């Protein structure tokens, strides 16, 4: 397991250690350590985050697989961007799980990978498909189309916040958040959160 946040590692350990016959043989907080531990321990599966100080998870994935092609790599990420999904696949990762889906999908993903079966959560698959059928920059709508509050909601959704968290941060009801999200998607002609994130990045509402 590789992540630079201790709480994330603790959560992953709790999920994986509870599975009969599974052993968490190593933990790392940097890409460099991930590569070294993978060479020393030869795990069946490496679960790795993308964003870490120094060597990122994508480069670490490439180096892990270059040294031992029998290891399977599962990318665990908060990024809902098509380019991230594409880069992970190109690096050699056979699975992608969104961090928000880890509690539900992580066990299934790690069960599939040792059989050399690909595993992409429904959200990751949706992002990949949307990226293919609607390239970045397809929308011509500008941020001025949205109200100030709607832009605030867009930013928080793009940052990965849940409707409940958005409601608490903006001091509005969950029903109001859902109403804003519906209006935003309708105004922008979008059909998924992945498209909304691409819109937010392209128009400078959030950093890439």
Backbone as JSON Lines, residues from 0, in Angstrom:
{"i":0,"aa":"X","n":[0.85,-1.18,0.0],"ca":[0.0,0.0,0.0],"c":[0.89,1.23,0.0]}
{"i":1,"aa":"X","n":[0.52,2.2,-0.83],"ca":[1.35,3.39,-0.95],"c":[0.47,4.63,-0.95]}
{"i":2,"aa":"X","n":[0.65,5.48,0.05],"ca":[-0.07,6.74,0.13],"c":[0.67,7.62,1.11]}
{"i":3,"aa":"X","n":[0.69,8.92,0.86],"ca":[1.44,9.8,1.76],"c":[0.59,10.35,2.89]}
{"i":4,"aa":"X","n":[-0.62,9.82,3.07],"ca":[-1.48,10.23,4.18],"c":[-1.67,9.04,5.13]}
{"i":5,"aa":"X","n":[-1.28,9.23,6.38],"ca":[-1.36,8.14,7.36],"c":[-2.79,7.64,7.54]}
{"i":6,"aa":"X","n":[-3.76,8.54,7.55],"ca":[-5.14,8.13,7.76],"c":[-5.63,7.24,6.62]}
{"i":7,"aa":"X","n":[-5.2,7.55,5.42],"ca":[-5.58,6.71,4.28],"c":[-4.97,5.33,4.41]}
{"i":8,"aa":"X","n":[-3.69,5.28,4.8],"ca":[-3.04,3.98,4.99],"c":[-3.74,3.17,6.08]}
{"i":9,"aa":"X","n":[-4.13,3.83,7.14],"ca":[-4.82,3.14,8.22],"c":[-6.15,2.56,7.72]}
{"i":10,"aa":"X","n":[-6.87,3.36,6.93],"ca":[-8.14,2.89,6.39],"c":[-7.96,1.71,5.45]}
{"i":11,"aa":"X","n":[-6.95,1.8,4.59],"ca":[-6.68,0.69,3.68],"c":[-6.3,-0.57,4.44]}
{"i":12,"aa":"X","n":[-5.42,-0.41,5.43],"ca":[-4.99,-1.55,6.24],"c":[-6.18,-2.22,6.91]}
{"i":13,"aa":"X","n":[-7.09,-1.41,7.45],"ca":[-8.27,-1.95,8.12],"c":[-9.12,-2.78,7.17]}
{"i":14,"aa":"X","n":[-9.3,-2.28,5.94],"ca":[-10.12,-3.0,4.95],"c":[-9.45,-4.3,4.52]}
{"i":15,"aa":"X","n":[-8.16,-4.22,4.22],"ca":[-7.47,-5.38,3.64],"c":[-7.13,-6.44,4.67]}
{"i":16,"aa":"X","n":[-6.72,-6.02,5.86],"ca":[-6.32,-6.98,6.88],"c":[-7.49,-7.83,7.37]}
{"i":17,"aa":"X","n":[-8.71,-7.36,7.12],"ca":[-9.89,-8.11,7.56],"c":[-10.25,-9.25,6.61]}
{"i":18,"aa":"X","n":[-9.56,-9.32,5.48],"ca":[-9.89,-10.37,4.5],"c":[-9.1,-11.64,4.8]}
{"i":19,"aa":"X","n":[-9.78,-12.78,4.92],"ca":[-9.1,-14.04,5.23],"c":[-8.03,-14.38,4.2]}
{"i":20,"aa":"X","n":[-6.84,-14.7,4.68],"ca":[-5.75,-15.11,3.81],"c":[-4.97,-13.98,3.18]}
{"i":21,"aa":"X","n":[-5.4,-12.75,3.4],"ca":[-4.69,-11.61,2.83],"c":[-3.66,-11.08,3.83]}
{"i":22,"aa":"X","n":[-2.51,-10.67,3.33],"ca":[-1.46,-10.12,4.18],"c":[-0.99,-8.79,3.59]}
{"i":23,"aa":"X","n":[-1.0,-7.77,4.42],"ca":[-0.44,-6.48,4.0],"c":[1.06,-6.56,4.28]}
{"i":24,"aa":"X","n":[1.86,-6.79,3.25],"ca":[3.28,-7.09,3.46],"c":[4.15,-5.84,3.52]}
{"i":25,"aa":"X","n":[3.6,-4.68,3.15],"ca":[4.42,-3.48,3.22],"c":[3.6,-2.23,3.03]}
{"i":26,"aa":"X","n":[4.09,-1.13,3.59],"ca":[3.45,0.17,3.44],"c":[4.52,1.2,3.11]}
{"i":27,"aa":"X","n":[4.18,2.13,2.24],"ca":[5.13,3.17,1.86],"c":[4.4,4.49,1.73]}
{"i":28,"aa":"X","n":[5.14,5.58,1.87],"ca":[4.56,6.91,1.75],"c":[5.16,7.7,0.59]}
{"i":29,"aa":"X","n":[6.11,7.11,-0.12],"ca":[6.71,7.77,-1.28],"c":[6.8,6.79,-2.44]}
{"i":30,"aa":"X","n":[6.9,7.33,-3.65],"ca":[7.06,6.48,-4.81],"c":[8.36,5.7,-4.78]}
{"i":31,"aa":"X","n":[9.41,6.35,-4.31],"ca":[10.72,5.69,-4.25],"c":[10.67,4.46,-3.34]}
{"i":32,"aa":"X","n":[10.05,4.61,-2.18],"ca":[9.93,3.47,-1.26],"c":[9.04,2.38,-1.85]}
{"i":33,"aa":"X","n":[8.01,2.8,-2.56],"ca":[7.12,1.82,-3.18],"c":[7.88,0.92,-4.15]}
{"i":34,"aa":"X","n":[8.74,1.53,-4.96],"ca":[9.54,0.76,-5.92],"c":[10.47,-0.19,-5.18]}
{"i":35,"aa":"X","n":[11.12,0.31,-4.14],"ca":[12.08,-0.51,-3.39],"c":[11.38,-1.68,-2.69]}
{"i":36,"aa":"X","n":[10.26,-1.39,-2.02],"ca":[9.55,-2.45,-1.31],"c":[8.99,-3.49,-2.28]}
{"i":37,"aa":"X","n":[8.52,-3.03,-3.44],"ca":[7.98,-3.98,-4.42],"c":[9.06,-4.94,-4.9]}
{"i":38,"aa":"X","n":[10.27,-4.43,-5.06],"ca":[11.38,-5.29,-5.49],"c":[11.77,-6.26,-4.38]}
{"i":39,"aa":"X","n":[11.73,-5.8,-3.13],"ca":[12.13,-6.65,-2.0],"c":[11.06,-7.68,-1.64]}
{"i":40,"aa":"X","n":[9.79,-7.29,-1.71],"ca":[8.71,-8.13,-1.17],"c":[7.93,-8.89,-2.24]}
{"i":41,"aa":"X","n":[7.99,-8.45,-3.49],"ca":[7.27,-9.08,-4.61],"c":[5.81,-9.37,-4.26]}
{"i":42,"aa":"X","n":[5.04,-8.36,-3.93],"ca":[3.62,-8.58,-3.61],"c":[2.82,-8.96,-4.86]}
{"i":43,"aa":"X","n":[1.66,-9.56,-4.65],"ca":[0.78,-9.85,-5.78],"c":[0.2,-8.57,-6.35]}
{"i":44,"aa":"X","n":[-0.16,-7.65,-5.45],"ca":[-0.81,-6.41,-5.86],"c":[-0.2,-5.24,-5.09]}
{"i":45,"aa":"X","n":[0.04,-4.15,-5.8],"ca":[0.45,-2.89,-5.17],"c":[-0.7,-1.91,-5.33]}
{"i":46,"aa":"X","n":[-1.17,-1.38,-4.21],"ca":[-2.21,-0.34,-4.23],"c":[-1.51,0.99,-4.02]}
{"i":47,"aa":"X","n":[-1.64,1.9,-4.99],"ca":[-0.82,3.11,-4.94],"c":[-1.62,4.36,-5.33]}
{"i":48,"aa":"X","n":[-1.4,5.42,-4.58],"ca":[-1.97,6.73,-4.89],"c":[-1.14,7.37,-6.0]}
{"i":49,"aa":"X","n":[-1.69,8.36,-6.68],"ca":[-0.94,9.04,-7.74],"c":[-0.12,10.19,-7.19]}
{"i":50,"aa":"X","n":[-0.74,11.03,-6.38],"ca":[-0.08,12.27,-5.95],"c":[0.7,12.05,-4.66]}
{"i":51,"aa":"X","n":[2.02,12.07,-4.78],"ca":[2.9,11.93,-3.64],"c":[4.13,12.81,-3.86]}
{"i":52,"aa":"X","n":[4.81,13.2,-2.78],"ca":[6.02,14.0,-2.96],"c":[7.11,13.2,-3.65]}
{"i":53,"aa":"X","n":[7.92,13.88,-4.46],"ca":[8.97,13.19,-5.18],"c":[8.39,12.42,-6.35]}
{"i":54,"aa":"X","n":[8.73,11.16,-6.44],"ca":[8.21,10.31,-7.52],"c":[6.72,10.06,-7.34]}
{"i":55,"aa":"X","n":[5.93,10.37,-8.37],"ca":[4.49,10.16,-8.23],"c":[4.13,8.7,-8.49]}
{"i":56,"aa":"X","n":[2.85,8.38,-8.28],"ca":[2.41,7.0,-8.39],"c":[2.5,6.43,-9.79]}
{"i":57,"aa":"X","n":[2.38,7.29,-10.8],"ca":[2.46,6.8,-12.18],"c":[3.88,6.37,-12.53]}
{"i":58,"aa":"X","n":[4.87,7.19,-12.16],"ca":[6.25,6.81,-12.42],"c":[6.63,5.59,-11.6]}
{"i":59,"aa":"X","n":[6.18,5.55,-10.36],"ca":[6.46,4.38,-9.52],"c":[5.86,3.11,-10.15]}
{"i":60,"aa":"X","n":[4.66,3.23,-10.69],"ca":[4.03,2.09,-11.35],"c":[4.88,1.59,-12.51]}
{"i":61,"aa":"X","n":[5.36,2.51,-13.32],"ca":[6.19,2.13,-14.46],"c":[7.45,1.39,-13.99]}
{"i":62,"aa":"X","n":[8.07,1.89,-12.93],"ca":[9.32,1.28,-12.46],"c":[9.06,-0.06,-11.78]}
{"i":63,"aa":"X","n":[7.97,-0.16,-11.05],"ca":[7.62,-1.43,-10.4],"c":[7.41,-2.52,-11.46]}
{"i":64,"aa":"X","n":[6.66,-2.19,-12.5],"ca":[6.35,-3.18,-13.53],"c":[7.54,-3.48,-14.42]}
{"i":65,"aa":"X","n":[8.42,-2.49,-14.59],"ca":[9.64,-2.74,-15.37],"c":[10.52,-3.75,-14.67]}
{"i":66,"aa":"X","n":[10.52,-3.73,-13.33],"ca":[11.35,-4.64,-12.55],"c":[10.69,-6.01,-12.38]}
{"i":67,"aa":"X","n":[9.35,-6.03,-12.33],"ca":[8.64,-7.28,-12.11],"c":[7.26,-7.19,-12.75]}
{"i":68,"aa":"X","n":[7.13,-7.72,-13.93],"ca":[5.89,-7.59,-14.69],"c":[4.76,-8.45,-14.13]}
{"i":69,"aa":"X","n":[5.07,-9.34,-13.18],"ca":[4.04,-10.19,-12.59],"c":[3.24,-9.49,-11.5]}
{"i":70,"aa":"X","n":[3.77,-8.39,-11.0],"ca":[3.04,-7.6,-10.0],"c":[1.91,-6.85,-10.69]}
{"i":71,"aa":"X","n":[0.76,-6.82,-10.05],"ca":[-0.35,-6.03,-10.57],"c":[-0.45,-4.74,-9.76]}
{"i":72,"aa":"X","n":[-0.75,-3.64,-10.44],"ca":[-0.84,-2.34,-9.77],"c":[-2.27,-1.82,-9.85]}
{"i":73,"aa":"X","n":[-2.77,-1.4,-8.69],"ca":[-4.1,-0.8,-8.58],"c":[-3.92,0.67,-8.2]}
{"i":74,"aa":"X","n":[-4.41,1.56,-9.04],"ca":[-4.34,2.99,-8.75],"c":[-5.54,3.37,-7.89]}
{"i":75,"aa":"X","n":[-5.26,4.06,-6.79],"ca":[-6.31,4.57,-5.91],"c":[-6.2,6.09,-5.94]}
{"i":76,"aa":"X","n":[-7.25,6.77,-6.4],"ca":[-7.12,8.2,-6.65],"c":[-8.41,8.97,-6.37]}
{"i":77,"aa":"X","n":[-8.25,10.27,-6.14],"ca":[-9.41,11.16,-6.03],"c":[-9.68,11.87,-7.34]}
{"i":78,"aa":"X","n":[-8.78,11.74,-8.3],"ca":[-8.86,12.48,-9.55],"c":[-9.93,11.9,-10.47]}
{"i":79,"aa":"X","n":[-10.92,12.7,-10.8],"ca":[-11.95,12.28,-11.74],"c":[-11.69,12.96,-13.08]}
{"i":80,"aa":"X","n":[-10.53,12.72,-13.63],"ca":[-10.15,13.33,-14.9],"c":[-9.79,12.22,-15.89]}
{"i":81,"aa":"X","n":[-10.25,12.38,-17.12],"ca":[-9.99,11.38,-18.15],"c":[-8.49,11.23,-18.39]}
{"i":82,"aa":"X","n":[-7.75,12.34,-18.4],"ca":[-6.31,12.25,-18.65],"c":[-5.6,11.44,-17.58]}
{"i":83,"aa":"X","n":[-6.09,11.51,-16.34],"ca":[-5.5,10.71,-15.26],"c":[-5.77,9.23,-15.49]}
{"i":84,"aa":"X","n":[-7.0,8.89,-15.87],"ca":[-7.34,7.5,-16.15],"c":[-6.48,6.96,-17.3]}
{"i":85,"aa":"X","n":[-6.34,7.77,-18.34],"ca":[-5.53,7.37,-19.48],"c":[-4.07,7.16,-19.09]}
{"i":86,"aa":"X","n":[-3.53,8.1,-18.3],"ca":[-2.13,8.01,-17.89],"c":[-1.9,6.78,-17.02]}
{"i":87,"aa":"X","n":[-2.86,6.46,-16.15],"ca":[-2.72,5.29,-15.29],"c":[-2.69,4.0,-16.12]}
{"i":88,"aa":"X","n":[-3.58,3.93,-17.1],"ca":[-3.6,2.74,-17.96],"c":[-2.31,2.63,-18.77]}
{"i":89,"aa":"X","n":[-1.83,3.76,-19.28],"ca":[-0.6,3.75,-20.06],"c":[0.61,3.37,-19.22]}
{"i":90,"aa":"X","n":[0.56,3.7,-17.92],"ca":[1.67,3.34,-17.02],"c":[1.7,1.85,-16.74]}
{"i":91,"aa":"X","n":[0.57,1.17,-17.01],"ca":[0.53,-0.28,-16.81],"c":[-0.38,-0.75,-15.7]}
{"i":92,"aa":"X","n":[-1.05,0.18,-15.02],"ca":[-1.99,-0.22,-13.96],"c":[-3.14,-1.0,-14.57]}
{"i":93,"aa":"X","n":[-3.53,-2.1,-13.93],"ca":[-4.62,-2.92,-14.45],"c":[-5.95,-2.57,-13.8]}
{"i":94,"aa":"X","n":[-5.9,-1.75,-12.73],"ca":[-7.14,-1.38,-12.07],"c":[-7.09,0.05,-11.57]}
{"i":95,"aa":"X","n":[-8.27,0.69,-11.5],"ca":[-8.4,2.04,-10.96],"c":[-9.62,2.06,-10.06]}
{"i":96,"aa":"X","n":[-9.42,2.52,-8.82],"ca":[-10.51,2.68,-7.87],"c":[-10.48,4.11,-7.35]}
{"i":97,"aa":"X","n":[-11.62,4.78,-7.39],"ca":[-11.7,6.12,-6.82],"c":[-11.68,5.99,-5.29]}
{"i":98,"aa":"X","n":[-11.01,6.91,-4.62],"ca":[-10.92,6.83,-3.17],"c":[-12.31,6.86,-2.53]}
{"i":99,"aa":"X","n":[-13.22,7.59,-3.13],"ca":[-14.57,7.67,-2.58],"c":[-15.3,6.33,-2.69]}
{"i":100,"aa":"X","n":[-14.81,5.44,-3.55],"ca":[-15.44,4.13,-3.74],"c":[-14.67,2.99,-3.04]}
{"i":101,"aa":"X","n":[-13.58,3.34,-2.36],"ca":[-12.69,2.3,-1.83],"c":[-13.39,1.34,-0.89]}
{"i":102,"aa":"X","n":[-14.2,1.87,0.01],"ca":[-14.86,1.0,0.99],"c":[-15.74,-0.05,0.3]}
{"i":103,"aa":"X","n":[-16.31,0.32,-0.84],"ca":[-17.2,-0.6,-1.55],"c":[-16.47,-1.48,-2.55]}
{"i":104,"aa":"X","n":[-15.46,-0.94,-3.24],"ca":[-14.89,-1.64,-4.39],"c":[-13.47,-2.17,-4.22]}
{"i":105,"aa":"X","n":[-12.77,-1.76,-3.16],"ca":[-11.36,-2.13,-3.05],"c":[-11.14,-3.64,-2.97]}
{"i":106,"aa":"X","n":[-11.94,-4.31,-2.17],"ca":[-11.77,-5.76,-2.01],"c":[-12.01,-6.48,-3.34]}
{"i":107,"aa":"X","n":[-13.05,-6.09,-4.05],"ca":[-13.35,-6.71,-5.33],"c":[-12.21,-6.47,-6.33]}
{"i":108,"aa":"X","n":[-11.66,-5.26,-6.31],"ca":[-10.57,-4.93,-7.23],"c":[-9.34,-5.79,-6.95]}
{"i":109,"aa":"X","n":[-8.97,-5.9,-5.69],"ca":[-7.77,-6.66,-5.33],"c":[-7.99,-8.16,-5.53]}
{"i":110,"aa":"X","n":[-9.22,-8.59,-5.47],"ca":[-9.51,-10.0,-5.75],"c":[-9.34,-10.3,-7.24]}
{"i":111,"aa":"X","n":[-9.65,-9.33,-8.08],"ca":[-9.59,-9.55,-9.52],"c":[-8.17,-9.49,-10.06]}
{"i":112,"aa":"X","n":[-7.36,-8.58,-9.53],"ca":[-6.05,-8.33,-10.13],"c":[-5.09,-9.52,-10.09]}
{"i":113,"aa":"X","n":[-5.02,-10.31,-9.0],"ca":[-4.1,-11.46,-9.03],"c":[-4.45,-12.48,-10.11]}
{"i":114,"aa":"X","n":[-5.7,-12.44,-10.59],"ca":[-6.1,-13.31,-11.7],"c":[-5.79,-12.62,-13.04]}
{"i":115,"aa":"X","n":[-5.12,-11.47,-12.94],"ca":[-4.75,-10.67,-14.13],"c":[-5.98,-10.22,-14.9]}
{"i":116,"aa":"X","n":[-7.03,-9.92,-14.13],"ca":[-8.25,-9.38,-14.71],"c":[-8.31,-7.88,-14.42]}
{"i":117,"aa":"X","n":[-8.61,-7.06,-15.41],"ca":[-8.7,-5.61,-15.16],"c":[-9.9,-5.29,-14.27]}
{"i":118,"aa":"X","n":[-9.77,-4.21,-13.51],"ca":[-10.89,-3.79,-12.67],"c":[-10.94,-2.26,-12.65]}
{"i":119,"aa":"X","n":[-12.05,-1.73,-13.13],"ca":[-12.29,-0.29,-13.09],"c":[-13.65,-0.07,-12.45]}
{"i":120,"aa":"X","n":[-13.7,0.77,-11.43],"ca":[-14.99,1.06,-10.82],"c":[-15.9,1.7,-11.85]}
{"i":121,"aa":"X","n":[-17.2,1.67,-11.57],"ca":[-18.15,2.24,-12.53],"c":[-17.85,3.71,-12.78]}
{"i":122,"aa":"X","n":[-17.41,4.42,-11.75],"ca":[-17.11,5.83,-11.93],"c":[-15.89,6.02,-12.83]}
{"i":123,"aa":"X","n":[-14.85,5.23,-12.6],"ca":[-13.65,5.32,-13.44],"c":[-13.98,4.96,-14.88]}
{"i":124,"aa":"X","n":[-14.78,3.92,-15.08],"ca":[-15.17,3.52,-16.43],"c":[-15.95,4.63,-17.12]}
{"i":125,"aa":"X","n":[-16.85,5.27,-16.37],"ca":[-17.65,6.36,-16.93],"c":[-16.76,7.51,-17.39]}
{"i":126,"aa":"X","n":[-15.77,7.83,-16.58],"ca":[-14.85,8.93,-16.92],"c":[-14.09,8.6,-18.2]}
{"i":127,"aa":"X","n":[-13.63,7.36,-18.3],"ca":[-12.88,6.95,-19.49],"c":[-13.76,7.05,-20.74]}
{"i":128,"aa":"X","n":[-14.99,6.55,-20.64],"ca":[-15.9,6.59,-21.78],"c":[-16.23,8.03,-22.16]}
{"i":129,"aa":"X","n":[-16.53,8.86,-21.17],"ca":[-16.88,10.25,-21.44],"c":[-15.71,10.98,-22.09]}
{"i":130,"aa":"X","n":[-14.51,10.66,-21.66],"ca":[-13.33,11.3,-22.24],"c":[-13.14,10.96,-23.71]}
{"i":131,"aa":"X","n":[-13.59,9.76,-24.07],"ca":[-13.46,9.34,-25.47],"c":[-14.54,9.97,-26.34]}
{"i":132,"aa":"X","n":[-15.79,9.98,-25.83],"ca":[-16.89,10.45,-26.67],"c":[-17.05,11.96,-26.63]}
{"i":133,"aa":"X","n":[-16.49,12.63,-25.6],"ca":[-16.6,14.08,-25.53],"c":[-15.26,14.66,-25.11]}
{"i":134,"aa":"X","n":[-14.39,15.0,-26.04],"ca":[-13.05,15.47,-25.71],"c":[-13.06,16.74,-24.88]}
{"i":135,"aa":"X","n":[-11.98,16.91,-24.13],"ca":[-11.81,18.1,-23.32],"c":[-11.94,19.34,-24.2]}
{"i":136,"aa":"X","n":[-12.75,20.31,-23.71],"ca":[-12.9,21.56,-24.44],"c":[-14.09,21.57,-25.36]}
{"i":137,"aa":"X","n":[-14.93,20.5,-25.36],"ca":[-16.06,20.45,-26.27],"c":[-17.12,21.48,-25.93]}
{"i":138,"aa":"X","n":[-17.27,21.79,-24.66],"ca":[-18.29,22.75,-24.25],"c":[-17.84,24.17,-24.56]}
{"i":139,"aa":"X","n":[-18.78,25.02,-24.95],"ca":[-18.47,26.42,-25.24],"c":[-19.06,27.34,-24.2]}
{"i":140,"aa":"X","n":[-19.59,26.82,-23.09],"ca":[-20.22,27.62,-22.06],"c":[-19.14,28.24,-21.19]}
{"i":141,"aa":"X","n":[-19.32,29.47,-20.76],"ca":[-18.35,30.16,-19.92],"c":[-18.83,30.24,-18.5]}
{"i":142,"aa":"X","n":[-17.93,30.47,-17.51],"ca":[-18.33,30.54,-16.11],"c":[-19.38,31.6,-15.85]}
{"i":143,"aa":"X","n":[-19.45,32.65,-16.68],"ca":[-20.42,33.73,-16.45],"c":[-21.86,33.24,-16.58]}
{"i":144,"aa":"X","n":[-22.05,32.08,-17.22],"ca":[-23.39,31.52,-17.36],"c":[-23.96,31.12,-16.0]}
{"i":145,"aa":"X","n":[-23.1,30.8,-15.06],"ca":[-23.52,30.33,-13.75],"c":[-23.6,31.48,-12.74]}
{"i":146,"aa":"X","n":[-24.45,31.3,-11.74],"ca":[-24.49,32.27,-10.66],"c":[-23.28,32.05,-9.75]}
{"i":147,"aa":"X","n":[-23.05,33.01,-8.87],"ca":[-21.93,32.89,-7.93],"c":[-22.06,31.62,-7.1]}
{"i":148,"aa":"X","n":[-23.25,31.35,-6.59],"ca":[-23.46,30.16,-5.75],"c":[-23.27,28.89,-6.57]}
{"i":149,"aa":"X","n":[-23.73,28.9,-7.81],"ca":[-23.55,27.72,-8.65],"c":[-22.07,27.46,-8.92]}
{"i":150,"aa":"X","n":[-21.28,28.54,-9.12],"ca":[-19.85,28.35,-9.31],"c":[-19.19,27.79,-8.06]}
{"i":151,"aa":"X","n":[-19.67,28.21,-6.88],"ca":[-19.15,27.66,-5.63],"c":[-19.42,26.16,-5.55]}
{"i":152,"aa":"X","n":[-20.61,25.76,-5.96],"ca":[-20.97,24.35,-5.95],"c":[-20.11,23.58,-6.95]}
{"i":153,"aa":"X","n":[-19.9,24.16,-8.14],"ca":[-19.06,23.5,-9.14],"c":[-17.67,23.24,-8.58]}
{"i":154,"aa":"X","n":[-17.08,24.25,-7.95],"ca":[-15.74,24.12,-7.4],"c":[-15.68,22.99,-6.38]}
{"i":155,"aa":"X","n":[-16.66,22.93,-5.48],"ca":[-16.63,21.92,-4.43],"c":[-16.88,20.52,-4.97]}
{"i":156,"aa":"X","n":[-17.76,20.42,-5.97],"ca":[-17.98,19.11,-6.61],"c":[-16.7,18.66,-7.3]}
{"i":157,"aa":"X","n":[-16.05,19.59,-8.01],"ca":[-14.82,19.26,-8.73],"c":[-13.7,18.86,-7.78]}
{"i":158,"aa":"X","n":[-13.74,19.37,-6.56],"ca":[-12.74,19.03,-5.56],"c":[-13.05,17.71,-4.85]}
{"i":159,"aa":"X","n":[-14.18,17.1,-5.2],"ca":[-14.51,15.79,-4.66],"c":[-15.39,15.79,-3.43]}
{"i":160,"aa":"X","n":[-15.97,16.94,-3.07],"ca":[-16.81,17.01,-1.87],"c":[-18.19,16.39,-2.15]}
{"i":161,"aa":"X","n":[-18.75,15.75,-1.15],"ca":[-20.09,15.18,-1.27],"c":[-21.13,16.29,-1.14]}
{"i":162,"aa":"X","n":[-22.37,15.98,-1.51],"ca":[-23.45,16.96,-1.38],"c":[-23.63,17.36,0.08]}
{"i":163,"aa":"X","n":[-23.47,16.4,0.99],"ca":[-23.6,16.69,2.41],"c":[-22.54,17.67,2.86]}
{"i":164,"aa":"X","n":[-21.3,17.47,2.42],"ca":[-20.2,18.36,2.8],"c":[-20.4,19.75,2.19]}
{"i":165,"aa":"X","n":[-20.89,19.8,0.95],"ca":[-21.14,21.08,0.3],"c":[-22.23,21.85,1.06]}
{"i":166,"aa":"X","n":[-23.28,21.13,1.44],"ca":[-24.37,21.77,2.19],"c":[-23.87,22.37,3.49]}
{"i":167,"aa":"X","n":[-23.02,21.62,4.2],"ca":[-22.49,22.11,5.47],"c":[-21.58,23.32,5.27]}
{"i":168,"aa":"X","n":[-20.74,23.27,4.24],"ca":[-19.79,24.35,3.99],"c":[-20.48,25.64,3.56]}
{"i":169,"aa":"X","n":[-21.55,25.5,2.78],"ca":[-22.25,26.68,2.26],"c":[-23.46,27.06,3.09]}
{"i":170,"aa":"X","n":[-23.7,26.3,4.15],"ca":[-24.82,26.57,5.07],"c":[-26.16,26.57,4.34]}
{"i":171,"aa":"X","n":[-26.35,25.56,3.51],"ca":[-27.61,25.37,2.81],"c":[-28.05,23.92,2.98]}
{"i":172,"aa":"X","n":[-29.25,23.61,2.59],"ca":[-29.75,22.25,2.76],"c":[-29.23,21.33,1.66]}
{"i":173,"aa":"X","n":[-29.23,20.04,1.94],"ca":[-28.83,19.07,0.95],"c":[-29.72,19.12,-0.28]}
{"i":174,"aa":"X","n":[-31.01,19.4,-0.06],"ca":[-31.95,19.5,-1.18],"c":[-31.59,20.67,-2.08]}
{"i":175,"aa":"X","n":[-31.13,21.76,-1.47],"ca":[-30.73,22.93,-2.26],"c":[-29.48,22.62,-3.07]}
{"i":176,"aa":"X","n":[-28.55,21.88,-2.47],"ca":[-27.33,21.49,-3.2],"c":[-27.71,20.66,-4.43]}
{"i":177,"aa":"X","n":[-28.59,19.71,-4.25],"ca":[-29.0,18.86,-5.38],"c":[-29.7,19.68,-6.46]}
{"i":178,"aa":"X","n":[-30.47,20.69,-6.02],"ca":[-31.14,21.57,-6.98],"c":[-30.11,22.37,-7.79]}
{"i":179,"aa":"X","n":[-29.08,22.88,-7.08],"ca":[-28.02,23.6,-7.77],"c":[-27.3,22.69,-8.76]}
{"i":180,"aa":"X","n":[-27.0,21.46,-8.34],"ca":[-26.29,20.53,-9.22],"c":[-27.11,20.24,-10.46]}
{"i":181,"aa":"X","n":[-28.42,20.04,-10.27],"ca":[-29.3,19.77,-11.42],"c":[-29.29,20.96,-12.38]}
{"i":182,"aa":"X","n":[-29.42,22.17,-11.83],"ca":[-29.44,23.37,-12.67],"c":[-28.11,23.57,-13.41]}
{"i":183,"aa":"X","n":[-27.01,23.3,-12.69],"ca":[-25.68,23.45,-13.3],"c":[-25.53,22.5,-14.47]}
{"i":184,"aa":"X","n":[-25.86,21.24,-14.27],"ca":[-25.71,20.24,-15.33],"c":[-26.59,20.6,-16.53]}
{"i":185,"aa":"X","n":[-27.79,21.12,-16.25],"ca":[-28.7,21.5,-17.32],"c":[-28.16,22.7,-18.09]}
{"i":186,"aa":"X","n":[-27.69,23.73,-17.37],"ca":[-27.16,24.93,-18.02],"c":[-25.96,24.62,-18.9]}
{"i":187,"aa":"X","n":[-25.09,23.74,-18.4],"ca":[-23.84,23.46,-19.11],"c":[-23.98,22.33,-20.13]}
{"i":188,"aa":"X","n":[-25.12,21.67,-20.13],"ca":[-25.31,20.57,-21.06],"c":[-24.44,19.38,-20.74]}
{"i":189,"aa":"X","n":[-24.2,19.13,-19.45],"ca":[-23.33,18.04,-19.01],"c":[-24.16,16.88,-18.49]}
{"i":190,"aa":"X","n":[-23.55,15.69,-18.52],"ca":[-24.28,14.49,-18.1],"c":[-23.61,13.73,-16.97]}
{"i":191,"aa":"X","n":[-22.42,14.14,-16.57],"ca":[-21.72,13.39,-15.52],"c":[-20.82,14.31,-14.72]}
{"i":192,"aa":"X","n":[-20.43,13.84,-13.54],"ca":[-19.5,14.59,-12.7],"c":[-18.15,14.74,-13.4]}
{"i":193,"aa":"X","n":[-17.75,13.71,-14.15],"ca":[-16.47,13.79,-14.86],"c":[-16.46,14.95,-15.85]}
{"i":194,"aa":"X","n":[-17.57,15.14,-16.57],"ca":[-17.67,16.26,-17.5],"c":[-17.66,17.59,-16.76]}
{"i":195,"aa":"X","n":[-18.3,17.62,-15.6],"ca":[-18.33,18.84,-14.79],"c":[-16.92,19.19,-14.31]}
{"i":196,"aa":"X","n":[-16.15,18.18,-13.92],"ca":[-14.78,18.42,-13.48],"c":[-13.95,18.95,-14.64]}
{"i":197,"aa":"X","n":[-14.1,18.37,-15.83],"ca":[-13.34,18.86,-16.98],"c":[-13.69,20.31,-17.29]}
{"i":198,"aa":"X","n":[-14.97,20.65,-17.17],"ca":[-15.41,22.03,-17.39],"c":[-14.73,22.96,-16.38]}
{"i":199,"aa":"X","n":[-14.72,22.55,-15.09],"ca":[-14.14,23.38,-14.04],"c":[-12.65,23.6,-14.25]}
{"i":200,"aa":"X","n":[-11.94,22.55,-14.67],"ca":[-10.5,22.67,-14.92],"c":[-10.24,23.56,-16.13]}
{"i":201,"aa":"X","n":[-10.97,23.3,-17.22],"ca":[-10.75,24.04,-18.45],"c":[-10.99,25.55,-18.28]}
{"i":202,"aa":"X","n":[-12.0,25.89,-17.45],"ca":[-12.33,27.3,-17.29],"c":[-11.66,27.93,-16.07]}
{"i":203,"aa":"X","n":[-10.72,27.24,-15.47],"ca":[-9.91,27.83,-14.42],"c":[-10.57,27.93,-13.06]}
{"i":204,"aa":"X","n":[-11.69,27.21,-12.85],"ca":[-12.35,27.25,-11.55],"c":[-11.58,26.43,-10.52]}
{"i":205,"aa":"X","n":[-10.89,25.38,-10.97],"ca":[-10.03,24.58,-10.11],"c":[-8.74,24.29,-10.87]}
{"i":206,"aa":"X","n":[-7.63,24.05,-10.17],"ca":[-6.38,23.74,-10.86],"c":[-6.42,22.36,-11.47]}
{"i":207,"aa":"X","n":[-5.66,22.1,-12.55],"ca":[-5.64,20.77,-13.17],"c":[-4.93,19.77,-12.27]}
